[in-house]
Amino acid sequence: MAEPTFNIDEVPVPFKPGQTILEAAKAAGLFVPHLCHHPELHPHGGCKLCTVIVNGRTQAACTYKAVADAEVDVDTPELNSMRRSMVQLLFIEGNHFCPTCEKSGNCELQALAYEYEMMSPHFVEFFPNREIDASHPDVLLERNRCIMCERCVRASRDIDNKSVFGIAGRGGKATLIVNSPTGKLVDSNFAVTDRAATICPVGAIIVKRSAFTTPIGDRAYDRAPISAEAEVCEIPEDAK
Amino acid sequence: MSSVNAVAAAVDHYRADPYYLLQILRMAQAELGWISRETQNEIAESLNIPVTQVTSVVEFYSFLYSRPRGAYRVLFSDNITDRMAGSLDLFQRMLRHFGVKRAETSTDGLVSVELTSCTGLCDHGPSLLVNEIAIPSLTEQRVDAIASLIKSRTPLGGWPASFFKIDDNIRRTETLLGTPYTPGSGLDAAINRGRAGTQDEIKRSKLRGRGGAGFPNATKLDTARNAPGIEKYIVCNADEGEPGTFKDRVLLTSYSARVLEGMAIAGYVVGATRGFLYLRGEYEYLRPKLQRDIEQMRAHGRLGPSIRGAAGFDFDIEIYMGAGAYICGEGTAQVTSLEGKPGRPRVKPPSMVIRGYKDKPTVVDNVETLAHLTEIAIEGGASFARRGTRGSTGTKLISVSGDCERPGVYEYPMGVSIGRVLQDCGAPSPLAVQVGGPSGMLVTPDEFSRKIAFEDVPTGGAFMVFGPDRDMFEVARNFSHFFAHESCGFCTPCRVGTKVQMALMDKIAAGRGSRYEVNDLMRLADFIRRTAHCGLGETASNPIRDTWNKFRPAFERRLIAQDFAPEVDLDAALEPTRKVAHRDDAAAHLTAEG
């Protein structure tokens, strides 16, 4: 029997039963934007960048399972405008100053801002004052850039089996916390070799002494836009 | 008691089960006043869980404190109906008594005074919680008396009993509130019919969930019953957090036997043996009474093994306390909270009836829905379905508050018109009614013939009346603060969007907003509704959108004529410079003309 398919922007996409819309789209080489999703991690569904329209209703493509013959809108002016708003909200919630950020060029949030032609943050910035943790010899925690995607939380818990990270605080008070008696990274069992050390989509977790090994201008999203990497399924090596 | 001892006692009490983390924290805090980092570390160690898990719970629930609070923690209910009854003046008065600012702890550690979301006492005027115990019907005299009692460090047990008196204020009864009932009769009827027979009656009744969503209850019970596995759970959702709702409080006060029996009947139908009553922290004062009710039911064989002698019908109930989080009224968030975690809504599907508490099939039903199950067991489904409308059978409890002569709980057949309720509660010429709380619908006089029913104006029970002189913009602004405060933070649009929405409403309130802000608000409203993860976000913009659509002048008279005003008040920003320069002449000021 032929593999079942559904349609993304009127293009038939095959899928295996149980696959999410995002997974099936990636496998077919189609781009669906995302931040909290990562192929090595369980789907999360929090950032909502991957919002698509399935049979007329908005759904998160990273958690919504593909169904045969569904009509899925992904790349429409309306959805792209919503994604631009989503990126803008993430920008104003934290302190994202690309020109001074080590992650610039390898940052997925920045890349999505370019992808959706964000010309300004639009909304009034919150300018939070979150604690920076430079205690660890190899890794810097710059919470002001955290977007609460919980990739590090999940990677540390499910891949590294360490549960170094967590999110605490309700709503707008959400902040990244560390599993150690002092709350400092240096007092946890975190190691630079952990998967969680390199899975951050933005510049919140930075490996020290490696930030400028690739010069700006020659980085992943300097070379190709984020939408060109659908089939890569992985952050490019030098973005890690 | 030292931190180590308090932790050990709480951990032992809950058998070192991490699923009871929230309860352990509540118990430790009751002893210690707050949960320090050391306490968090001790709890994490004794439960063998990461301290991040402990911290995330402490920081999620409003009634858990990671910083020292006063020995007396005073929380004023801050629903719009409280404000309309003068709560903010009373709040200021209390602050003045102790010379403290909002949320600040007095230097002697005696007291802290703060605002909190609706405490479910809207029929009693302004209310507050002292160390989580509710005190309704505040007046200046009562505030002064409370301040004296705190200053003299009188333990709560020594305060006048009259302070804690909370009335049911039942104004109108039908079958649920008005029919005499013999405890146990619902269970006997259910056992006589058998599991399948009882399920048939529930199906025949066409009962729909009374929390507001209106999901057909028989379908829910059926799905849970047919779900694989033998370990299943019944949860009574008593996290009545929707501002303006208090009918569950009345049911739990005076009709609790029916509610608890309804849980056992649901357990019987589904094949569940354990039930949780998830009680909101604001209703802590009801806990001892409910605990006695449960024990009494056990003593009479209405809970426990082989209920009423029916072999294989084992069911028991325990109370699980919330701690100040509106989102935990959402079914999936409640189950997550029951598991001792921050109450964040889960990804659906799967629904709770397939994979809920501990990933087992779980039925989460509203208090009122469960009371109706007992009613249906006794009188049969057909009789229940004869009342109400075709799409919404039975009766509905309405919590009426705001500008009316007789606030309280009213029971009507489903399908009652809004005008009829207004007439009965003594509100001759209201400006509007907020039906279903902030997440519900704002209804204006031209719509008063509309019916309260799932197919017309659905409601979990809130019915807030606004009199002719009320400022509907301020109502919407109060609700925008509520949603920003209660957003769980899981998804971007709600976590950030509700805060932006609140800031825009505040800017307009300050007389600095233009059409630009309104356009942003409307765009955000659509955006948040369509992209948010759960019902909180989906409805968080309703009040703003409704008020703009239906009370536009309330908005417009605050708007400035310019296309745009900057976020900063430029003239005010010059003040430090003027001070330095010792100038205050006209030329040192920016004017609207430039």
Chai-1 contact restraints between the chains, C-beta under 6 A:
chainA,res_idxA,chainB,res_idxB,connection_type,confidence,min_distance_angstrom,max_distance_angstrom,comment,restraint_id
A,G45,B,V347,contact,1.0,0.0,6.0,A-B,restraint_1
A,G46,B,F490,contact,1.0,0.0,6.0,A-B,restraint_2
A,G46,B,C491,contact,1.0,0.0,6.0,A-B,restraint_3
A,C47,B,T492,contact,1.0,0.0,6.0,A-B,restraint_4
A,K48,B,C491,contact,1.0,0.0,6.0,A-B,restraint_5
A,K48,B,T492,contact,1.0,0.0,6.0,A-B,restraint_6
A,K48,B,P493,contact,1.0,0.0,6.0,A-B,restraint_7
A,K48,B,T531,contact,1.0,0.0,6.0,A-B,restraint_8
A,T51,B,T531,contact,1.0,0.0,6.0,A-B,restraint_9
A,T58,B,R530,contact,1.0,0.0,6.0,A-B,restraint_10
A,T63,B,V347,contact,1.0,0.0,6.0,A-B,restraint_11
A,M82,B,F527,contact,1.0,0.0,6.0,A-B,restraint_12
A,S85,B,F527,contact,1.0,0.0,6.0,A-B,restraint_13
A,M86,B,T492,contact,1.0,0.0,6.0,A-B,restraint_14
A,L89,B,T492,contact,1.0,0.0,6.0,A-B,restraint_15
A,L89,B,V496,contact,1.0,0.0,6.0,A-B,restraint_16
A,E93,B,V496,contact,1.0,0.0,6.0,A-B,restraint_17
A,F123,B,V500,contact,1.0,0.0,6.0,A-B,restraint_18
A,V124,B,E567,contact,1.0,0.0,6.0,A-B,restraint_19
A,S163,B,P50,contact,1.0,0.0,6.0,A-B,restraint_20
A,G166,B,T52,contact,1.0,0.0,6.0,A-B,restraint_21
A,G166,B,S56,contact,1.0,0.0,6.0,A-B,restraint_22
A,A168,B,T55,contact,1.0,0.0,6.0,A-B,restraint_23
A,A168,B,S56,contact,1.0,0.0,6.0,A-B,restraint_24
A,A168,B,E59,contact,1.0,0.0,6.0,A-B,restraint_25
A,G169,B,E59,contact,1.0,0.0,6.0,A-B,restraint_26
A,R170,B,F60,contact,1.0,0.0,6.0,A-B,restraint_27
A,R170,B,C488,contact,1.0,0.0,6.0,A-B,restraint_28
A,R170,B,G489,contact,1.0,0.0,6.0,A-B,restraint_29
A,G171,B,S487,contact,1.0,0.0,6.0,A-B,restraint_30
A,G171,B,G489,contact,1.0,0.0,6.0,A-B,restraint_31
A,G171,B,R495,contact,1.0,0.0,6.0,A-B,restraint_32
A,G172,B,K499,contact,1.0,0.0,6.0,A-B,restraint_33
A,A174,B,G489,contact,1.0,0.0,6.0,A-B,restraint_34
A,I177,B,T52,contact,1.0,0.0,6.0,A-B,restraint_35
A,I177,B,T55,contact,1.0,0.0,6.0,A-B,restraint_36
A,N179,B,P50,contact,1.0,0.0,6.0,A-B,restraint_37
A,N179,B,V51,contact,1.0,0.0,6.0,A-B,restraint_38
A,N179,B,T52,contact,1.0,0.0,6.0,A-B,restraint_39
A,P181,B,N41,contact,1.0,0.0,6.0,A-B,restraint_40
